[in-house]
Amino acid sequence: MIILHREGAKKLTWAASLLALHCACLAQQPAQDKPFEIQAEVNRVLVEVVVHDKQGHAVEDLRKEEFQIFDNGKPRGVSSFQVEKHCVQTAAVAGGEVAHGTEQSPPQTQTPAPDGMRFILFVFDDLHLSMEDLAHAKASANKMLDQSLSPTDMAAVVSLSGSINSGLTRDHKVLQETIGKLTPRAIYQMKGSECPDIGYYQADQIQNKHDSVALQAAVQMVFSCAPGMDRQRDYELAQRTAEATAMRVVTRSEAEIHGTYSALAAYVKAMNRLPQGGRLMVLVSSGFLAITQEAINEESRLIDAAAQANVTISALDARGLYTTNLDASTASLGSAGAARMQEEMRRNSATSSENPMAELANGTGGSFFHNSNDLLAGFRGLTETPTCVYLLELPLDGIKADGSYHHLKVKLDRRDVDVRARSGYFVPKAGKKK
């Protein structure tokens, strides 16, 4: 549990009513978590939009009629429009209540925070961070605390697995000590212990996409790690081994991604109970894959939940500038062609694993820092909350509840502006009548 650290003379009157942040340990219940309670209404989708000019300044004078939303390429009307100012000088309480329709969170329970206060939750993805990436991120995060957090900010450091939790505090020493305790916890992964040693992207290509190139690359890896096998006589055995491994990797990875979104949703839900003010989540990760319909559905629900809870999600890719070239331990796959196939799998996996972080940031008005080794600059930029967010409500009247994914595109009747908004949403299938 995250506990609020009270600080002597700085006791706050609302502290007693603050509900603790909580995330169930994924190792204990990886697949039994129910979907997050705050979901997209069957008749609406919330679309948060952040707009900047060429100089990177927020554009704050837009009107409803200037926005155009295209749903699968077709123009759609906007049923509700709200401008949210996230100025750190004043906490916009009423605007948040009106914008987010608080059926699950009545307005009277949302106590306003003191002027200028922000709540920042640093979520370290210890399920996907490598030891090297985590070490780099920890060093940069420790430097950032004293440089980017104001005296009125309250922050917490937590891990995605739920094993690390600092509590909400202004004490930078507590936060730094908690960062020091972070360690990778690959609960679901068995990297290096299987033959062939393939990742989720390649396994999905084999198991679900029936990609012959991906399968061939895996078969070559079987021969490489089992040199006693004959490449002609034992080819069918090697193929069955590759297919069986792919099935195990897919099953394990799908449970891992479900646990990832369940944990993030739990933190968003907990932040919704904090006093109104700036609510910012910074996700620090090496990336993960959301490639099944259910995973993308969970991502869509999470974006809706963050919009309702007035939580901005920003993300930092801790890999920095990464390479997908095979190292000496994995390059000897029997032939140059096999090595090229495997390198292509790694390249596609690495780039695709950025997508969920980018989509969460774009969909909630946050920022995504990637392709740079200057993680300190990344932390500094991500701890800035957007000064202006436009919340558009998209009605779903006439949309079939068939479980399909709808691509969204937000456009403006202005030139030379950068528009960030969610890229789509899932329409849940209609429940069967009893």
N, C-alpha and C positions, 0 to 999 in steps of 0.2 A: 504494500500500500504506500502511496505517497502521502506523507504527513506534512502539514504546514509547520515550518519552523518559526515560532514566535520569537521576537527579538526585543525583549525588555521593554523599553520606552516606546517602541514602534508597534505595540500591539494594535491590531485592527479590530474594529467593532464587528466586522462581518466574519471574523476568523472562525467563530464557533459554528457558523452555519455552512462552512465550506466543506463540501463532500470530498472524500479522498479519491485520488486517481487510482485506477486499478487496471491491471492486465493479467489475466490468468496465465500461469506458466504453460507454455505450449507443449512442453515435454509430457505433462500430465494429461492434457486433453486436446490432442492435435486436431481431431476430426469431428468432435462432438459439439463444438461451439455453434450456437445458433446464429443466423444472420443478424447483423446489427439492427436494433429496434427502430432507429430513425431511418426510414427508407423513403424512396421517392413515392409521392402520392400517385395513385393510379391515374389521376387526371392532370398532373402537372410535373414539370421538371424545372429545377432552379438552375439558372445559368449565371455565374459570377463572371464579370468582365472587367479587366483592367486595361486602360488605354494610356499610352505614352506618346509624346511627340518625338521628333528627331533627336532632341537633346536629352531624352530620357526622363523628362518631367511628366508628371501625371496630368492628364487632361480632365478637368473637373467641371466643365460647363456643357456636357452633352445632354441632349433631350431624348425622350423616348422615341420620337418619330425619326431620329437619326440612325437608329439601330435597325438592322435587317438580320433576321435569323433564317437560315436555310436548313431544313430537315431532310436529309437524303436528297439534297439538291432542290427541294421545293420550298418556296417562301412560306413562312409561318408567322402568324400574328403573336404579339406579346400581350398577355392578359394583365400583367402587373409590372410596375417599374419602380425601383427604389434606388436612391443614391445614398451610399454609406460612406461617411467620412471617418477614416481611422486616424485621426490626428492624435498624436501622443500628448498634446497639450490639454485636450478635453476629451472625456470619454463619451462617445455617442451612444447613450443608453436607449433612448426612445426609438431611434432609427433602427437599431438592431431588433427590438421587439416587434416593430411593425413589419419589418422585412421578412422575418423568418417564421411567421405564423406559429406560435408556440403552443401547439396542442399538447406536446409531450412535456414542455417546460413552461409553465404558466409565468406571465410577466412578473407577478409579485414575488417569485422566488429568485429573480435575477437582481441581486443587489448591486448597485453601481459601485465600482471601485473608485478609490481616490483619484483625483485628476492626474493624468500622466502615467498611470500604472499600466504596465503590460504584463501578460503572463506568457512566458516562452518555455516550450517543452522541447528539449533536445532528445530526439529518439535515435539511438544508435542501433542500427540493424545488425545485431550480433549473430543473426542467423545466416547472413550472406557476406559480411565483411571478412576479408582475409586478414591474417595476422599482420601482414605488411601494410595493407590499407588502413587498418584500425590504428596501428601505431602512428602513422602519418596524421590521421584525423585527430587522434587524441592530443598530439603535440600542438596542432594548430588550434584546437578548441580551447586548450588551456590558456594560450596567449590571447585569444579573442575575448575571454570573459571580462578582463579588466579594461578592454578597449572599446567594447561595443555595447555593454549593458549599462543602462543608466541607473542612478541610485534608487529610482522608483520601480524598476523592473523586478519581478519575481520570476525565478527560473527553476527548472528541474531537469535533471539528467536521468533518463531511463533507458532500458534496453528493450528491444523488441521481444525478447524471450521472457521478459518479466523478472529476470534474476537480479537486475540492478535498478535501484531507485533511490534518488537522493532526497526526495521531498522538495516541495516548493520552498524556496529560500532566497534571500538576498545575499547570503554568505558565499562569496566566491570560493573560499577555501573548501567549504563543504562540496560545492560543485566539482572543484578540481580533484578532490580526493575520490569522489565517485567516478569521475572519468578515468582515474588511474586504476580502478577495479575492473574496468571493462575488458572482456576477453571474448574471442570468437566462440560461439556455441552452435556448431553445426549439428543440431539435433537430428535432422533428417538425412544429412549427407553421409555417404560412405566413400568419399573420394579416395582413390588410390587402392581400394580394397577389392575392386571387382575387375574382371577381365571380360570384355573391354571396359576401360575407364572412360565412359562417355557422359556428357552433360545432358541437362533437361532438353535443351533445344534440339540436339541431335536425336535423342530418344523419342521426342514428339514427332520429328520428321519420319522416323522409322515406324513407330507404333500407330500414329494417327494419320500421317500424311502419306504413308507408303512410298517414301522417297527412296528410290533404288540407289542413288548416289550416297545418301547418308548411310544406308545399310552396307554398301560396299566398303565405305570407309571404316565402319565398325568391324566388319569381317576381317579386314586387313589388320586391325588392332588386335583381334583375337589371335591371329597367326603370330603377330609380333610378341605378344606376352606369353604365348605358349609355343615356343620354338620346336617342340617335339612333334607338332602336328604337321601332316603333309598337306600342302596347299591344294593338291588335286584330290587325293583320296578323302581328306577330311573336310572338304569345302562345305558340304551340307551340315555337318556337325558344327562348324564354325558359324554358319549362318543362323542355326537354331540358337546357339549360345548368344549371338549378338541380339537376336530378337527377344530372347528371354530377359537379357539384361535391360534392354530398352523398356520392356514392360515394367520391370521393377523400378527403374529410374522414374518413369512417368507417374506411377502410383505414389512413390515417395515424394516427388516434387509437387504434385498436385496438393497433397496434404500440407506441404510446407507453405505453398502460396496461400492456401486457405487460412493457415495459421497466421501468416503475415497480415492479411487484410483484417482478420478478426482482431488482432492485437491493435492495429492502427485505429480500427473502429471503436474499440474500447477506450482508447485514449481520447478520441474526439468526443465520445459520449461523456467522459469524465470532465473534459474541459468545458463542455456546455453547462456544467453546474457551477463553474467559477463565476465570481462577480463580473459584471459586464465591464469591458475595457478591451484593450488589444489582446487578442488570443492568437498566438503564433506557434505552429509546430514546425520544427526543423528536422527533417528526416535525413540521417547520414547513412549512406548505404553504398555497397559496391554494385548495386543493381540486382534486379530479379525479373523473372519472366512471367507475364500474364498472357498466356496464349490460348487458354480454353475459354469457351463461352461463359462458364461459371465464374472464372477468375475476372473476366472483363465485367461481368454483372456485378461482382462484389466491388470492383473499383468504382463503377458507376454509383452504387449505393453509398460508398464512402464519400464521394464528391458531394452528393446530395446532403449527406449528414453534416459534412463540414460547412456547407452553405447555410444550413438551418442553425448550426451552432455558432456561426460567425467565427469560424476557425480558418485561418489562412495556413496552408501547408506549403512550405518551401522544401527543396531537396538539394542535397550536395552529393555528387558522385565522387566518392573517396578514392576511386582509381586514378584520378587525375588524367594525365596523358598516358594511356595504356597501349600496349602492343598485343597483337594476336598471333605473333610469330611463334612457332613451336620451339620449345627449348630442347636441349640435348636429351632429356629424359623421355620426351614424347615424340621426337622427330624420326626415330628409326622404325618406320612402319612398313618396311619391306620394299618400297619403291618411291620414286619422286612423285608419281601420280597419286599414290595413297596419302602421302604427306600433304600434298596440295588440297586434296579433298578434306582432310581433317582440319587443315588451317582455315579453309572456307567455312566449315561448321563453327569453328571458334570465333571467326570474325562476325558471322551472322548472329551468333548468340550474344556476343559482347555488345553489339550495337542495339539489338532488340531489347536487352535488359535495361537500357536507359529509358525505354518508352513509358513504363508505369510511373517513374519518378517525374518525368516531364509532364505527363498527363495529370497527375495529382496537383502539380504546381500550377499548370495552366488553368485547370478546372476550378481552383479555389482562389485565384488571384495572387498566387505566390510566384516565386522565382526558382529556376533550376540552374545550378552551377555545375558545369562539367567541362571536360576537355582542357583542364588547366591543373598544373601541379601546385599553384598558389592557393592552397586550401584556406589559409588564413584570410586572404582577400575574399574567398567565397563565404566563409562564416560571417565576416563583417557585412557583406552585402545582404545575406539572407536574414540577418537579424533586424533588418529595416522592414517595417510593416508598410503595406501600400497605403497611400494617403487618401485614395478615392477608389471605391469599388462600386460598380453598377450591378444591381441584382435584377435580372430579368426572369419573369415567370412565363414558362412556355406551356400553354394548355395542351392536353393530349386528347381532347375530344375527337372522336373519329379514328384514333390510332388503334389498330388491332393489338390485343394483348396476346401476341404470338411468340414472345421470347426473343424477338429479333433485336439486332443492334442498329441504332439510328445514328448516322454521322451528322454532326452539327457544324455549321460554319456561321460565324458572326461577322458581319460587315458593317462599315460605317460610311455615311455620305460625306466623308472628309478624306483629304489626301495626306500623305506623309505622317501617318500615325501607325503605331504598332498595337495590335489588338490581341490580347491573351484571353482565352476562354476555353471551356471544356470542349473536347473534340467529339463527344457523343454521349449516348445513354442507352441503357437496355430497357426494353418494355417487358416486364415480367409476364409470364404466361398466366392466363386466367385459371384460377383454381377450379377443380372439378366440383360440380354441384353434387351434394349428397342427397 
